[in-house]
Amino acid sequence: MAFYDKYIHPSSSERSVLSVHVKSQIGHQTPDPIEQLAEDVKLFIANEGYDIPPDEVTEAVNGDLNLLPQKLLQLIVARGYDADRAARSVAKGAEILNAQIQANGDAKTNGVIENHDVKVIRVDDLEKYRNTLALDDEPVPVQPLETFYQCESPRL
């Protein structure tokens, strides 16, 4: 306890803090938004219990995003799944997609995804930077909770 009180406790005058910043030497590469969307849709469809070939899902994702729910519904029903169940699943997926689009601002009005680079902020004076941050009345998640869904059973 004496060691902790002397060297680790925040109120100790002999406490030291080491801060290490690791910076990658590889340039930041943003993933292709269409490929990322295709992967997310494949995962969603698998979690809903549909066995659809990945290349068919990727083909459905390409093009106008406004037509994506209709394309997926046609794809699922063409595989012999119940149309009502498929419609409920696609509606749920459309809600998730719309929530993500609103959260990220990744879609133009014509349904084409934009590519956004990560904004780098250099902080030299921590106190000055903290003063620029706005405080909210209540905690807010980075992404709306509607963007996440819970699968009933994981699929491999």
Secondary structure, 3 states (H helix, E strand, C coil): CHHHHHHHCCCCCCCCCCCCCCCCCCCCCCCCHHHHHHHHHHHHHHHCCCCCCHHHHHHHHCCCHHHHHHHHHHHHHHCCCCHHHHHHHHHHHHHHHHHHHHHHCCECCCCCECCCCCCCCCCCCHHHHHHHCCCCCCCCCCCCHHHCCCCCCCCC
